[in-house]
Amino acid sequence: MEGEIVIIVEKYGISAVKDGKRLFFHPSLAVLRKSNVEMGQRDYLIESLSLSGNEKVLDCTLGLGSEAILIAHFLPEGYVKCLESSRIIKIIVENGLRDETLPDWVRESVRRIEILEYDYKKFVRESNEIFDCIYVDPMFEHPNFKSSAMNLLRPFADYSGIDPEDIEEMKRIARKRIVVKARWNDSIFERYKFDKIVGSLKSKIGYGVIEI
């Protein structure tokens, strides 16, 4: 039946199927990006966050968790609080992060990750908890349908876009900076004045940075 979600529990993890798409956890993107950084390549997310290693970071949009893992790796004395509005995505990622066969560095990073089922728009308006950095990666207005990982996520995702009012609320609980990820042609880069935007013309993805 269209729109129906089927949860599959197997020995090696939990997955979910909806509209013919099967969602499962895999840390491959985090592994690839860490490897690229170690080879001297730029990672615009890590560059934009400008981490010292002891920050408290709010990841507003957990998704498949790859960026949370990557951020936590660069926070040996800090941690990442992740928000995810989809219960299905949260369950699958949380279960995947408990996998004892994950690479050692991933398992070490996971110890510094906390996941809450929460809509970030609601959280940033209700919380008085202060974070050094806030990162938000909403679903793009102009998606890249060539991304296989994102195509699997799409049936389960929250498509509410980010508004300037959301960013203003984030400023209330951010100590250092806010980073917003979007495609170059997404409207948030026109609707909000960022201090700087960095990113790749090849991937057409930018990171808007607001210094507090």
Beta strands, then each sheet from edge to edge (+ up, - down):
strand 1: 5-10
strand 2: 13-18
strand 3: 21-23
strand 4: 56-59
strand 5: 79-84
strand 6: 113-117
strand 7: 131-136
strand 8: 174-183
strand 9: 196-200
strand 10: 205-211
sheet 1: 1+ 2- 3+
sheet 2: 6+ 5+ 4+ 7+ 8+ 10- 9+
end
